[in-house]
Amino acid sequence: MKPAAVLLIALASAALGAALGGAYVARREVGAAPAAPENPAAAAPRATAPAHDASASPPDYVSIGSERVSFESLRRRAASDPAFLRGLMERYRNQTDPVARGELLALLNAVSGDEVLRLAVSLTASTRAEDERDGLALLAAYPMDRAEVRETVLAKLGQGGDPQRMGELVAMLTPATMPSEDAAPVIAELAVLARHSDPSLRAQAVLQLAQWDDGEQTEDLLHRAILDPSPDVRAKAIAGVQGSRIRSDRLKEALLAIAADPGSSAADRGAATFALQQFRLNRAEYGIWRRAQAQADADSGEGG
């Protein structure tokens, strides 16, 4: 490389480091730059493009001022340099371009750590819908044994609101190993939502509850849900039985009834038949299961 080109790259890197509080960040190689789009319509202004979803695959590059910097180099630097990370968080807070803001959000999501967690919790308390959304997206990277995460999600659920949004919050309640005293509020909230009037929210709560608890209350709610008029609730309840250790005679009877009922949907019969493999069956019950399995195989063949 010619001396003049080396000097130009060094000056550009120094300017970029100054923009991030003086820390060094690696520039992408010239040969790695994406080709310009052939279609002029593809070069629409960046502000009109959708923001990057922090839970999706990370972008290859992140916008830092007028520069496009390697995502991975920024992630490594932020993970090892607290001052650099704080600079990125400040840049995120001040960023108005939706795409650049989304890229920074994905970067912070990949770095994680206590400082990012504090940022996430503060964002969820914002009255701006986009800040709250971003805060919850960051929180999704942390396990539920973190009290700050658990309490924030439960507080949001306690506020009620749109069932779809509440269902997204319930989906964040992924079980983690923790003291039973800490898990109790989660179980209590899910038990309430498992009786919600909205079937999609009810279904999501039933499925999550079966992963958190195997007590009598959950067995009762699963039994109710297996008999629910909503196909989505029934499907989630059967999936909840499959994925849990909850077993009882009445759950088995409900599943056998679905598997043997020609009036049940093929999806319900197939799911019930699959779940019954995890139960002890007497000879008569086994005969019902065998016939249901043959019908499920036939249904599957027709669908294929």
Order of alpha helices (4+ residues) and beta strands (2+ residues): alpha-beta-beta-alpha-alpha-alpha-alpha-alpha-alpha-alpha-alpha-alpha-alpha-alpha-alpha-alpha-alpha
